[in-house]
Amino acid sequence: MCDLFCADQREGRIADHFLWEIGERWKSVSMELRCLQSMLEEVIAYWRRYDSVAPELNDWIDRSIPMLHLPEEEKMEYFQVRNLFVCVWNL
């Protein structure tokens, strides 16, 4: 009778420990998932922002390539406009 009772107690402790480990792992995994979710939401927000300004930026780049061959003064003037664009859009 004592062997049966001791075995039940041991199995109960093993089961309790197993459930405790699972609970601790779940806490860790759920915390990581919350962090990853907020990081992913941030990436999506930045991607949407990029996606909204990318066509205009690409057009500007296409127009700017020939400007690289201008005299230094004209280049400076042209590219300062780009700096203003960056400040306005907070890029």
N, CA, C and O of each residue as an XYZ file, in Angstrom:
364
protein
N       0.815     -1.187      0.000
C       0.000      0.000      0.000
C       0.863      1.258      0.000
O       0.577      2.220     -0.713
N       1.911      1.240      0.799
C       2.802      2.405      0.880
C       3.500      2.644     -0.456
O       3.690      3.790     -0.863
N       3.885      1.551     -1.145
C       4.545      1.697     -2.451
C       3.621      2.379     -3.449
O       4.050      3.233     -4.226
N       2.366      2.002     -3.423
C       1.392      2.601     -4.324
C       1.194      4.069     -3.994
O       1.112      4.901     -4.897
N       1.115      4.398     -2.701
C       0.954      5.793     -2.268
C       2.188      6.624     -2.628
O       2.055      7.754     -3.097
N       3.371      6.080     -2.416
C       4.624      6.790     -2.738
C       4.759      7.013     -4.241
O       5.209      8.069     -4.685
N       4.363      6.006     -5.017
C       4.431      6.138     -6.472
C       3.466      7.222     -6.941
O       3.798      8.000     -7.836
N       2.275      7.280     -6.345
C       1.307      8.311     -6.711
C       1.829      9.693     -6.360
O       1.659     10.637     -7.132
N       2.464      9.820     -5.201
C       3.028     11.112     -4.807
C       4.134     11.541     -5.770
O       4.185     12.695     -6.194
N       5.016     10.601     -6.111
C       6.115     10.892     -7.029
C       5.565     11.308     -8.395
O       6.031     12.289     -8.974
N       4.592     10.582     -8.908
C       3.988     10.929    -10.194
C       3.293     12.284    -10.126
O       3.310     13.046    -11.092
N       2.684     12.579     -8.983
C       2.044     13.882     -8.804
C       3.074     15.005     -8.832
O       2.837     16.044     -9.447
N       4.223     14.808     -8.170
C       5.283     15.825     -8.186
C       5.843     15.998     -9.595
O       6.116     17.114    -10.037
N       6.009     14.878    -10.288
C       6.508     14.950    -11.666
C       5.518     15.715    -12.537
O       5.917     16.564    -13.334
N       4.246     15.423    -12.390
C       3.217     16.114    -13.176
C       3.180     17.597    -12.813
O       3.075     18.450    -13.694
N       3.267     17.908    -11.504
C       3.279     19.317    -11.078
C       4.484     20.057    -11.664
O       4.366     21.184    -12.147
N       5.639     19.400    -11.611
C       6.853     20.031    -12.158
C       6.712     20.234    -13.662
O       7.088     21.284    -14.181
N       6.181     19.254    -14.358
C       5.978     19.362    -15.800
C       5.051     20.541    -16.120
O       5.334     21.339    -17.014
N       3.947     20.639    -15.385
C       3.005     21.728    -15.620
C       3.635     23.082    -15.299
O       3.387     24.063    -15.999
N       4.444     23.138    -14.249
C       5.145     24.379    -13.906
C       6.100     24.782    -15.039
O       6.139     25.946    -15.437
N       6.878     23.801    -15.560
C       7.797     24.086    -16.673
C       7.044     24.597    -17.891
O       7.466     25.562    -18.527
N       5.943     23.960    -18.214
C       5.138     24.391    -19.360
C       4.635     25.812    -19.138
O       4.666     26.626    -20.062
N       4.174     26.121    -17.939
C       3.712     27.471    -17.618
C       4.816     28.503    -17.778
O       4.581     29.580    -18.326
N       6.020     28.187    -17.305
C       7.154     29.108    -17.435
C       7.536     29.308    -18.900
O       7.817     30.426    -19.333
N       7.542     28.226    -19.644
C       7.856     28.344    -21.079
C       6.809     29.202    -21.783
O       7.149     30.029    -22.629
N       5.545     29.007    -21.439
C       4.474     29.775    -22.079
C       4.624     31.261    -21.767
O       4.424     32.100    -22.645
N       4.972     31.590    -20.533
C       5.194     32.994    -20.174
C       6.288     33.597    -21.051
O       6.146     34.707    -21.563
N       7.371     32.858    -21.214
C       8.490     33.341    -22.030
C       8.089     33.490    -23.496
O       8.377     34.509    -24.123
N       7.430     32.482    -24.032
C       7.020     32.514    -25.438
C       6.009     33.629    -25.677
O       6.094     34.334    -26.682
N       5.054     33.795    -24.767
C       4.037     34.830    -24.974
C       4.660     36.221    -24.902
O       4.243     37.118    -25.635
N       5.653     36.415    -24.031
C       6.347     37.702    -23.953
C       7.109     37.971    -25.259
O       7.066     39.080    -25.790
N       7.796     36.963    -25.762
C       8.518     37.118    -27.030
C       7.554     37.433    -28.172
O       7.860     38.262    -29.029
N       6.405     36.784    -28.189
C       5.420     37.038    -29.242
C       4.899     38.469    -29.179
O       4.706     39.105    -30.216
N       4.670     38.980    -27.973
C       4.215     40.369    -27.846
C       5.285     41.329    -28.358
O       4.974     42.301    -29.045
N       6.547     41.055    -28.022
C       7.640     41.913    -28.512
C       7.734     41.846    -30.030
O       7.869     42.870    -30.700
N       7.664     40.647    -30.558
C       7.742     40.487    -32.015
C       6.565     41.152    -32.708
O       6.720     41.724    -33.787
N       5.393     41.081    -32.100
C       4.223     41.718    -32.698
C       4.436     43.223    -32.786
O       4.143     43.826    -33.819
N       4.938     43.840    -31.722
C       5.137     45.290    -31.773
C       6.239     45.649    -32.770
O       6.145     46.671    -33.450
N       7.284     44.819    -32.865
C       8.330     45.083    -33.857
C       7.772     44.954    -35.275
O       8.086     45.769    -36.142
N       6.966     43.954    -35.507
C       6.372     43.760    -36.826
C       5.438     44.909    -37.178
O       5.425     45.370    -38.319
N       4.656     45.374    -36.208
C       3.781     46.520    -36.457
C       4.601     47.758    -36.812
O       4.194     48.553    -37.659
N       5.752     47.921    -36.164
C       6.624     49.055    -36.473
C       7.198     48.933    -37.880
O       7.251     49.916    -38.618
N       7.629     47.728    -38.252
C       8.148     47.493    -39.604
C       7.070     47.795    -40.640
O       7.342     48.434    -41.656
N       5.853     47.338    -40.383
C       4.746     47.584    -41.323
C       4.485     49.077    -41.461
O       4.252     49.568    -42.565
N       4.522     49.802    -40.341
C       4.290     51.252    -40.390
C       5.375     51.935    -41.219
O       5.077     52.807    -42.036
N       6.649     51.537    -41.010
C       7.730     52.127    -41.795
C       7.615     51.745    -43.262
O       7.888     52.562    -44.142
N       7.211     50.505    -43.531
C       7.055     50.086    -44.918
C       5.955     50.905    -45.616
O       6.120     51.321    -46.763
N       4.849     51.129    -44.925
C       3.766     51.933    -45.511
C       4.240     53.358    -45.769
O       3.909     53.958    -46.792
N       5.008     53.885    -44.842
C       5.539     55.239    -45.028
C       6.476     55.281    -46.238
O       6.386     56.186    -47.067
N       7.366     54.307    -46.333
C       8.274     54.229    -47.479
C       7.480     54.083    -48.764
O       7.749     54.758    -49.758
N       6.500     53.193    -48.728
C       5.705     52.928    -49.926
C       4.976     54.185    -50.404
O       4.754     54.358    -51.602
N       4.605     55.056    -49.469
C       3.884     56.269    -49.866
C       4.808     57.319    -50.482
O       4.355     58.122    -51.299
N       6.089     57.335    -50.112
C       7.003     58.354    -50.656
C       7.946     57.795    -51.716
O       8.636     58.564    -52.386
N       7.990     56.481    -51.884
C       8.935     55.860    -52.822
C       8.765     56.336    -54.265
O       9.772     56.626    -54.912
N       7.553     56.431    -54.802
C       7.437     56.881    -56.197
C       8.028     58.280    -56.403
O       8.736     58.526    -57.379
N       7.732     59.178    -55.484
C       8.266     60.535    -55.598
C       9.793     60.531    -55.466
O      10.489     61.250    -56.183
N      10.296     59.725    -54.553
C      11.746     59.628    -54.373
C      12.417     59.039    -55.614
O      13.471     59.516    -56.035
N      11.821     58.023    -56.189
C      12.376     57.420    -57.407
C      12.373     58.409    -58.571
O      13.328     58.469    -59.346
N      11.297     59.181    -58.687
C      11.255     60.215    -59.728
C      12.370     61.225    -59.524
O      13.039     61.630    -60.475
N      12.563     61.627    -58.279
C      13.608     62.603    -57.980
C      14.983     62.033    -58.328
O      15.828     62.733    -58.886
N      15.198     60.771    -57.996
C      16.490     60.138    -58.317
C      16.695     60.108    -59.826
O      17.783     60.421    -60.309
N      15.654     59.732    -60.578
C      15.761     59.703    -62.042
C      16.089     61.078    -62.612
O      16.889     61.200    -63.540
N      15.467     62.113    -62.049
C      15.757     63.475    -62.515
C      17.136     63.951    -62.063
O      17.733     64.813    -62.708
N      17.640     63.406    -60.980
C      18.887     63.894    -60.386
C      20.141     63.321    -61.036
O      21.199     63.947    -60.985
N      20.043     62.176    -61.626
C      21.237     61.555    -62.216
C      21.908     62.488    -63.230
O      23.127     62.653    -63.176
N      21.163     63.101    -64.147
C      21.832     64.028    -65.071
C      22.424     65.253    -64.360
O      23.369     65.859    -64.864
N      21.887     65.613    -63.218
C      22.374     66.787    -62.487
C      23.791     66.587    -61.941
O      24.474     67.554    -61.607
N      24.217     65.354    -61.854
C      25.563     65.075    -61.360
C      26.641     65.617    -62.302
O      27.793     65.777    -61.898
N      26.275     65.896    -63.539
C      27.239     66.396    -64.526
C      27.232     67.914    -64.635
O      27.956     68.477    -65.456
N      26.425     68.583    -63.820
C      26.367     70.049    -63.846
C      27.589     70.640    -63.142
O      28.285     69.940    -62.407
N      27.845     71.923    -63.368
C      28.903     72.588    -62.600
C      28.591     72.542    -61.100
O      27.441     72.378    -60.693
N      29.614     72.687    -60.315
C      29.495     72.524    -58.864
C      28.427     73.424    -58.234
O      27.657     72.975    -57.384
N      28.384     74.675    -58.645
C      27.396     75.615    -58.091
C      25.963     75.136    -58.345
O      25.126     75.147    -57.442
N      25.699     74.726    -59.559
C      24.349     74.281    -59.905
C      23.987     72.982    -59.182
O      22.847     72.779    -58.764
N      24.987     72.111    -59.046
C      24.750     70.878    -58.290
C      24.380     71.188    -56.845
O      23.432     70.624    -56.299
N      25.139     72.092    -56.236
C      24.874     72.459    -54.844
C      23.457     73.000    -54.693
O      22.737     72.630    -53.765
N      23.069     73.865    -55.599
C      21.734     74.455    -55.537
C      20.657     73.377    -55.687
O      19.684     73.344    -54.934
N      20.849     72.505    -56.665
C      19.857     71.457    -56.919
C      19.727     70.510    -55.716
O      18.616     70.197    -55.289
N      20.841     70.066    -55.184
C      20.790     69.081    -54.116
C      20.418     69.687    -52.766
O      20.034     68.945    -51.862
N      20.513     70.977    -52.597
C      20.017     71.606    -51.379
C      18.498     71.512    -51.322
O      17.922     71.429    -50.237
N      17.855     71.524    -52.464
C      16.404     71.336    -52.505
C      16.070     69.956    -51.933
O      15.075     69.798    -51.225
N      16.887     68.978    -52.235
C      16.673     67.616    -51.700
C      16.783     67.625    -50.173
O      16.010     66.955    -49.488
N      17.732     68.374    -49.649
C      17.874     68.455    -48.193
C      16.618     69.037    -47.563
O      16.196     68.601    -46.491
N      16.024     70.018    -48.225
C      14.780     70.604    -47.735
C      13.676     69.545    -47.728
O      12.900     69.461    -46.777
N      13.608     68.745    -48.782
C      12.635     67.662    -48.880
C      12.798     66.688    -47.715
O      11.816     66.264    -47.106
N      14.029     66.342    -47.417
C      14.295     65.413    -46.315
C      13.826     66.006    -44.999
O      13.227     65.304    -44.184
N      14.089     67.290    -44.779
C      13.657     67.938    -43.534
C      12.141     68.000    -43.430
O      11.580     67.754    -42.363
N      11.487     68.322    -44.516
C      10.019     68.427    -44.496
C       9.381     67.074    -44.211
O       8.438     66.982    -43.426
N       9.886     66.039    -44.838
C       9.293     64.698    -44.690
C       9.861     63.938    -43.493
O       9.409     62.831    -43.200
N      10.836     64.507    -42.804
C      11.472     63.852    -41.656
C      12.007     62.472    -42.000
O      11.805     61.513    -41.255
N      12.682     62.381    -43.118
C      13.236     61.094    -43.542
C      14.611     60.858    -42.978
O      15.216     59.818    -43.241
